[in-house]
């Protein structure tokens, strides 16, 4: 029996997925989590074989949870499930050590098949997303540019961002300017939206 952890913050979606997966003779959902920061503890406690992670969760994103699983429980396979078919997310998921990347509207049978395939050592990626990621190219934003851009998303001033991130205002201005330039935007709000929509944040 393949032991699964299902991490998804929307309880209705999580329960529906768990019910569908439990219809498979060889799959058993033994752990569920509503927050990304619960994933590693639940995976360790229930000795899971595969963790199915949503990307956007409170506490810790699915991508960050995947990286922690890879570091702390390297034997656990990771399948990223997302509503958002953004090429940048796929690239970041692979960098975090995910074994599979699928959109949530894929048929349940396809998800069950992906679980079995990753346990055989295969990597499973939604083909449409794979093609889009190749066409999109690499994320041009550095870690620091992403951090500053995320901090600017709520309308914070350069001084407020500088205080939060322990940077000078000039440095914040430079990072924002680079992010605006790299995203082809006219201002920081547009740059944030563009980067978010591409999955670069």
Protein Blocks (a to p, Z undefined) as FASTA:
>chain_A
ZZdddddfblklmmmmmmmmmmpmkbccfbdcfbfklmmmmmmmnopabdcddfbdghia
fklmmmmmmmmmmmbccddddfblcfklmmmmmmnopabdcdfkbcfklmmmmmmmmmno
pacddfklmmmmmmnopafbdfklmmmmmmmmnopafklmmmmnopafklmmmmmmmmmm
mnopabfklmmmmmmmnopZZ
